[in-house]
Structure formats: structure tokens, C-alpha cells
Amino acid sequence: MSIQTQYQQKRMSAAEAVGVVMNGDTVVVPTAVGEPPALLTALSSARHELRNVRISQILPVRKYGYFDPETTGHIEHVAYFFSGISRAGGQAGWSDFIAANFSELPELIGRRLIPADVVLSLASPMDEHGYFSLSLGVDYTMAAIAQARAVVLEVNPNVPFANGNCHIHISQVTALTESDDALLEVGLPKIGPVQEAIGKYVADLIPDGATLQIGYGGIPDAVVMQLTHKIDLGVHTEMIGDGIMTLVEAGAITNRKKNYLPGKMVGTFALGSKKLYDFLHRNPAVEMHPANFTNDPYLAGQNDNLHAINATLQIDFMGQCGSESLGFAPYSGTGGQTDFVRAANRSRGGKAFIVLPSTAKNDTLSRIAPVLSPGTHVSTSKNDINFVVTEYGVAQLRGKSARQRCEALIAIAHPDFRAELRESARRMKLL
């Protein structure tokens, strides 16, 4: 049977396609823009006909009907990582959460420790060989496809056909629907003077020829904006965004000096503008791979001079970072922070940066604290921490004693809180 005949036989409406979902299924959806809006809208509309279905995903970007505390017995959201869309459900308790390093999600799905009965994903149009590209969210989705009973694609001509381990053949597809809606676009975060100051400290420590992992947010983007004059930077990251594309356009990113996959920019999901999505389309310099490749600390750490930049919400005197919760209340998730901190620590010449403004709540709360708030989920441990950067400077903690760490962190805290922090440190016998 020809690939075109298979395509036409599997083509149907979104409402018909989500009919493969059965009571008790776990439905796996890709990260962010990789989520299929027509399919998830149809599944939301049909949710009252289902029981005990769970939808698992990282970083949802649209508020579908299943984000509903009144219908969790029909469909419940299970986060690998909360976003602004799903956070309220996590904090109120009607959305569940699975804690895991991003790099390990594919393996957990592969070992069936995390279920994956049905995959719903956005995809590029099929090529002449019968392959679709899941370019926008490769992450754990390829592992889920290998385990799933059913795979349903939403085929959209605006989805780029990217290179890498991100392809699925028509013979693996259970059903597909077509849409031509514009992809969701996410602009660059606002950068204020605090973010700009932090970005300059980090940028000054990044040499020509470094390989970058850059997370999403105002501070990482402030770093990016101050790297346009650098030479022969490379990229091995999880998220490819507009900031990275800007550095390519400026000539700062060439990937020529990478010793691991030289000449190739590597990521596992994309989040940004239409211009970015067009940039990914059949670009020979870009490869999209699953998270157990991009985020594996051993593999990523084979890049010499890997510089990883990630943000946290709070840090204590020992260097423990609470990056995913506000006390016990979930805020985001584990993600890839630990993966890339460990990768940069392994890398020859690498540096792992944890960045944060010195204060929160309109300068009424120090983010550098004697101890983390009760119940805080520790993301980066005291054993992995290296560089910590606020708008007041840089504290290098790796290899330092408890007393040295305490002194270094207080030195980059907001001046209004330093006396109070020193008094706490004396009570804790650290100064």
C-alpha cells in the first residue's frame, strides 16, 4: 500500500481521531508549541464521555477545557512541568505532578514506570518518503510513541520539518487530522536593569568558542543579548528560542568550535516566533533530538567549554536551589536544570550558572536565604552548585567550604539584607 493511500485512510476529523482514547488511558502530549490544539480541543469537548483519563505534558501553552477542577474524574492533567496555564491546578491540588529530570523522562516512559497509552502531537506535513517531523517538541514524545497503543497526529503546514531523531513514519500513525492554524508565538521576555546587570556578569565569563545551554526567561535572554560580539559560539541545549536565532544572525553562533557534534546546533523543543519556526525548517545546522540525548549529562558534558545558564527562585547558604516551588506550592517543575548543571560541571572548561535577582516581592524579600522556605523542592543540590549570579555580582561555590559559601552569597545579596543575613549566619555558626 502506498504512503499516500495510507495517509488518506488515516485522515479524519479531530473529533473522530480522538476517539482512540479509552477510559483509563494516559495521553502523552509534547512540550509547549508541540501540543496539537485541534486534537486537544476535540478531546476536551468529549471529556464528559470519558473516565479516569490522564493527560501528561510539560509546559502547556493553551488553556483547554480539560483544565477544569469540575471534570478531573473525566480527564485529569498530570504535569511533568507546570506553566502559567497549569500552575493554578497544581497549587489547588486538582492537577497532579510527576517529578523527574528532563533527561530521564524518555527512559521512565520506556521502562513503563510512566504510562503512555496514546500520543497526540503536532507534526509537519509528510515528506515523499512517508515521514513526519515532530520538530517543535521531541522531548519524551519519541519514547512515548514507541510504547503507545495509538499515535494521533495533527498535521499542520506551518510546522517545520527539522533534522535529527524526530521523525515518525506514516505506518506508525493510527490516525491523523489536518489543520492550518498559525502556530502559537511567544515573544522575548522583558529585560529590565536587574536582568541586564546579571546578564553582563554572566556574559563576561563566557569565552569565544563556548558551547551554550540557555533556559527561557528574562535573565537568560539578557545574557544572550550581550553575546552578539562573541566568536564561534556553539549550542547544545533543550530549548531553541529567538535569542539563539539572534546570535546566529549576528554571526556569534557558528558551532565550528564544538568538539561534540561540530557544526550542529542541538535542541529538543522550540519556543518562539514564526521566524524561529521558519528558521528550523530543513536547516542543516540544526538537529532536534529526544531529551535523553540533549539533556544527558554525560553526552552534553562531552562538549568542551559548555556554559549552562539557568534561573532559580531561592538559594540558601549552602547553595541549595529551590527552582520549582514556592515553599511546598508547585510553581514549575524539575525540567533540565540539574541535567545541564551536571553536564557543565563534567565539561572541560565548562561553567554552570544559576542566576536570580537578589530580591522578590518588590524588594521586601531576599532570595538569598539562610535556609530554603519550608517545603521547598530542591532542584540543584549543594553538591552540584557552581556559579551563582545576582545583579550584585558572582559567587563561585564549587569546592568551597560552608563558611566560604555563606560569605560569598551574602556578598552578592541585596545590601539592605546583608546585615540580617550575617546575623543569621552567626546564629548558624557559619560566620
C-alpha positions in Angstrom: 0.0 0.0 0.0 1.4 3.4 -1.0 2.2 6.0 1.6 -0.4 8.3 0.1 -3.1 5.6 0.3 -2.1 5.1 4.0 -2.3 8.8 4.6 -5.8 9.1 3.1 -7.1 6.1 5.0 -5.9 7.5 8.3 -7.1 11.1 7.7 -10.2 12.1 9.6 -11.7 14.9 11.7 -10.2 15.8 15.0 -13.3 14.6 16.8 -13.1 11.2 15.1 -9.3 11.0 15.7 -9.5 11.4 19.5 -12.0 8.5 19.5 -8.9 6.3 20.0 -8.7 7.5 23.6 -10.3 5.0 26.0 -11.3 5.1 29.7 -8.2 4.8 31.9 -5.7 5.9 29.2 -2.7 8.1 29.8 -2.4 10.5 26.9 1.1 12.0 26.3 1.4 15.4 24.7 4.7 17.2 23.6 6.2 20.2 25.2 4.7 23.7 24.6 4.0 24.6 21.0 4.3 20.9 20.1 0.9 20.3 21.6 -1.9 19.8 19.0 -4.6 22.4 19.5 -7.3 20.9 17.3 -6.9 17.4 18.9 -6.8 18.7 22.4 -9.8 20.9 21.8 -11.8 17.9 20.5 -10.7 15.8 23.4 -11.8 18.5 25.8 -15.2 18.6 24.2 -15.5 14.9 24.5 -14.2 14.7 28.1 -17.6 14.1 29.8 -17.8 10.8 27.8 -14.6 9.5 29.4 -13.5 8.3 32.8 -10.1 8.4 34.5 -8.1 9.7 31.5 -4.9 11.5 32.3 -3.1 13.9 30.0 0.7 14.3 30.7 2.8 17.1 29.3 5.5 19.7 30.0 4.7 23.4 29.8 1.2 23.6 28.3 0.7 26.9 26.4 -3.1 27.0 25.8 -5.9 26.6 28.3 -8.0 23.7 27.1 -11.3 22.6 28.5 -9.7 19.7 30.4 -8.0 22.3 32.7 -11.2 22.1 34.8 -11.4 21.1 38.5 -15.0 20.0 38.0 -14.1 17.3 35.4 -11.0 15.7 36.8 -12.8 12.4 37.1 -13.1 12.5 33.4 -9.7 14.0 32.4 -7.0 14.9 34.8 -3.9 16.9 33.9 -0.6 15.4 35.1 2.3 17.8 34.8 5.9 16.9 34.1 6.4 20.7 34.5 3.8 23.4 35.3 3.3 26.5 33.2 1.2 29.6 33.8 -1.7 27.7 32.3 -1.5 24.7 34.6 0.1 26.2 37.8 -3.2 27.0 39.5 -4.4 23.4 39.2 -1.1 22.2 40.8 -1.4 24.6 43.6 -5.0 23.9 44.2 -4.4 20.1 44.1 -6.6 19.1 41.2 -3.7 18.7 38.8 -1.1 16.1 39.7 2.7 16.2 39.2 5.5 13.7 38.3 9.0 14.7 39.4 11.8 13.7 37.1 14.9 15.1 35.4 14.0 16.0 31.8 16.8 13.7 30.6 15.2 10.7 32.4 11.6 11.1 31.2 12.1 9.1 28.0 13.7 6.3 30.0 11.0 6.3 32.6 8.4 6.0 29.8 10.5 3.3 28.0 10.5 1.2 31.2 6.8 1.8 31.6 7.3 3.5 35.0 5.4 6.4 33.4 2.5 5.2 31.3 1.9 6.2 27.7 -1.2 4.7 26.0 -1.9 7.4 23.4 0.3 10.1 21.9 -1.3 13.3 20.5 1.2 15.5 18.7 1.5 18.4 16.2 3.5 17.3 13.2 4.9 18.7 9.9 3.4 17.6 6.6 4.5 14.1 5.4 7.6 14.1 3.1 8.0 12.0 0.0 9.3 9.0 2.0 6.3 8.9 4.4 7.9 10.7 7.3 6.5 13.5 9.5 8.8 15.7 11.7 7.9 16.3 15.4 10.2 19.3 15.3 8.6 21.5 17.9 8.5 19.0 20.8 10.7 15.9 20.5 11.4 15.7 24.3 9.9 12.4 25.6 7.4 12.1 22.7 9.5 9.7 20.7 9.8 7.3 23.7 6.0 7.6 24.2 5.4 6.7 20.5 7.4 3.5 21.0 5.2 2.4 23.9 1.8 3.8 22.9 -1.2 1.8 21.7 -2.2 4.7 19.4 -0.4 7.7 17.9 -2.5 10.6 16.5 -1.0 13.5 14.6 -2.3 16.9 13.9 -0.6 17.8 10.6 0.0 21.5 10.0 1.9 23.1 7.1 3.3 25.7 9.5 5.3 23.1 11.5 8.9 22.9 10.3 10.4 19.7 9.0 13.6 19.6 11.1 16.5 17.2 11.0 17.5 14.9 13.8 15.9 12.0 15.7 12.4 13.5 15.5 10.6 11.6 12.7 7.7 9.2 12.6 6.6 7.1 9.6 3.0 7.0 8.3 3.0 3.3 9.2 3.4 4.2 12.9 0.4 6.5 12.8 -3.0 5.4 14.0 -5.0 8.4 12.8 -4.3 12.0 11.7 -6.2 15.2 11.2 -5.2 18.3 9.3 -5.1 22.0 10.4 -3.5 25.1 9.0 -3.8 27.4 12.0 -0.9 29.7 12.8 1.5 28.3 15.4 1.4 29.9 18.8 4.2 32.5 19.1 6.0 33.5 22.3 7.9 36.8 22.4 11.1 37.5 24.2 10.6 38.3 27.9 11.0 41.9 29.1 14.5 42.8 30.2 14.9 45.4 33.0 18.0 46.8 34.6 18.3 43.9 37.1 18.3 41.3 34.4 20.7 43.3 32.3 23.2 43.6 35.1 23.0 39.9 35.8 23.4 39.2 32.1 26.5 41.3 31.9 28.2 39.4 34.7 27.5 36.1 33.0 28.4 37.3 29.5 31.8 38.5 30.7 32.5 34.9 31.9 31.6 33.3 28.6 34.7 33.0 26.3 34.7 32.8 22.5 34.2 29.3 21.3 32.0 28.3 24.3 29.0 26.0 23.8 25.8 27.3 25.3 22.7 25.9 27.1 20.3 28.7 27.7 17.0 28.4 29.5 13.9 30.5 29.0 13.3 33.8 30.8 14.4 37.4 31.1 17.8 36.8 32.6 18.9 34.1 30.1 17.8 36.4 27.3 19.6 39.3 28.9 22.8 37.1 28.7 22.1 36.3 25.0 21.7 40.0 24.1 25.2 40.7 25.4 26.9 37.9 23.4 26.4 39.3 19.9 30.1 40.2 19.8 31.4 36.8 20.7 33.1 34.5 18.1 32.3 30.9 17.2 29.8 30.0 19.9 28.0 26.7 19.8 24.7 25.4 21.1 23.7 22.2 22.9 20.5 23.0 24.7 17.0 21.8 25.4 15.1 24.9 24.2 15.8 26.7 21.0 14.3 30.2 21.1 14.6 33.5 19.3 17.5 34.6 21.4 19.6 31.8 20.0 18.5 32.6 16.4 19.5 36.3 17.1 23.0 35.1 17.8 23.1 33.1 14.7 22.1 36.1 12.7 24.8 38.2 14.4 27.4 35.7 13.4 28.2 34.8 17.0 27.0 31.2 16.8 28.7 29.1 14.2 29.1 25.8 16.0 32.5 25.5 14.4 34.4 25.1 17.7 32.2 22.4 19.1 34.1 19.2 19.6 30.9 17.1 20.1 28.6 17.3 17.0 30.7 20.1 15.4 28.7 22.3 13.1 25.4 21.2 14.6 23.1 23.1 16.9 21.2 20.7 19.1 17.9 21.1 20.9 14.8 19.1 22.0 12.0 21.7 21.7 11.4 25.1 20.1 9.5 28.1 21.5 9.4 31.5 19.9 8.2 33.3 16.8 7.1 32.3 13.3 10.6 33.5 12.2 12.2 30.9 14.5 9.9 28.1 13.3 10.8 29.0 9.7 14.5 29.0 10.7 14.2 25.4 11.8 12.7 24.1 8.6 15.2 21.8 6.9 18.1 23.8 8.4 21.2 21.6 8.0 22.8 23.3 11.0 20.0 22.3 13.4 19.1 18.9 14.8 16.2 18.2 17.2 16.6 15.2 19.4 14.9 13.5 22.4 15.7 14.8 25.9 17.6 11.6 26.8 20.1 12.8 24.2 20.2 16.5 24.5 20.0 16.6 28.3 22.0 13.5 29.2 24.8 15.0 31.4 27.4 12.5 30.1 26.6 13.3 26.4 26.1 17.1 26.9 29.3 17.2 29.0 31.3 15.9 26.1 31.1 19.5 24.8 34.2 21.3 26.0 33.5 24.8 27.4 29.8 24.0 28.0 28.3 27.1 29.7 24.8 26.4 31.2 22.6 29.3 32.3 19.5 28.6 34.4 17.4 30.5 36.8 16.2 29.8 40.4 13.7 31.3 42.8 15.7 31.0 46.0 19.1 29.8 47.3 20.3 29.0 50.8 23.7 29.5 52.5 24.8 26.0 51.4 23.9 26.6 47.7 20.8 24.6 47.5 18.5 26.0 44.8 14.7 25.9 45.0 13.9 26.5 41.4 10.5 24.8 41.0 8.3 25.6 44.0 7.3 28.5 46.4 7.7 26.6 49.6 5.6 23.5 49.1 3.4 25.1 46.4 4.5 23.9 42.9 5.5 26.6 40.5 7.2 25.0 37.6 8.9 21.6 37.7 12.2 19.7 37.7 13.0 20.3 34.0 16.5 20.2 32.8 18.3 22.4 35.3 20.1 19.6 37.1 20.9 17.9 33.8 22.8 20.8 32.5 24.4 21.9 35.8 25.9 18.4 36.0 26.8 18.5 32.3 28.7 21.8 32.6 30.5 20.5 35.7 31.7 17.5 33.7 32.7 19.6 30.7 36.4 20.5 30.2 36.3 24.3 30.8 32.6 24.3 31.5 30.7 26.6 33.8 27.2 26.2 35.3 25.5 29.4 36.2 22.5 29.8 38.4 21.0 33.3 38.1 18.5 35.1 40.2 17.5 38.7 41.2 18.6 39.4 44.7 15.1 40.2 45.9 11.4 39.3 45.4 8.1 40.9 46.3 9.1 44.5 45.4 12.5 44.3 47.3 10.8 43.1 50.5 12.3 39.6 50.5 15.8 38.3 49.9 16.1 35.4 47.5 19.4 34.5 49.2 18.2 33.0 52.5 19.8 31.2 55.4 17.6 28.1 54.7 15.1 27.4 52.0 11.4 28.1 52.8 9.7 25.1 54.4 8.7 22.5 51.9 10.7 24.0 49.0 11.6 21.4 46.3 15.4 21.4 45.9 16.4 21.5 42.2 20.1 22.0 42.1 21.9 20.4 45.1 24.7 21.9 47.3 26.9 19.2 45.7 26.3 20.4 42.1 26.1 24.2 42.5 28.9 26.2 40.9 28.4 29.9 39.9 25.6 32.0 41.4 24.9 35.4 39.9 22.7 38.3 41.1 22.8 41.9 40.0 25.4 42.5 42.7 28.0 40.1 41.5 29.2 36.5 41.1 29.7 33.8 43.8 31.7 30.8 42.8 30.8 28.0 45.2 32.1 24.7 43.8 34.8 23.3 46.0 34.2 26.0 48.7 33.6 25.3 52.4 30.3 26.1 54.1 31.7 29.3 55.6 33.2 30.4 52.3 29.9 29.8 50.5 28.0 31.7 53.1 30.4 34.7 52.8 30.3 34.7 49.0 26.5 34.5 48.9 26.0 37.3 51.4 28.4 39.5 49.3 26.0 39.3 46.3 22.8 39.7 48.3 20.9 42.9 48.2 22.7 45.4 50.5 19.5 46.0 52.5 19.5 42.4 53.7 23.3 41.7 54.2 23.3 42.6 57.9 20.3 40.5 58.6 21.9 37.6 56.7 25.2 37.9 58.5 23.3 37.8 61.9 21.5 34.6 60.8 24.8 33.1 59.7 26.4 33.8 63.1 23.5 32.1 64.8 24.0 29.1 62.5 27.7 29.1 63.4 28.7 29.7 59.8 30.4 33.1 60.5 
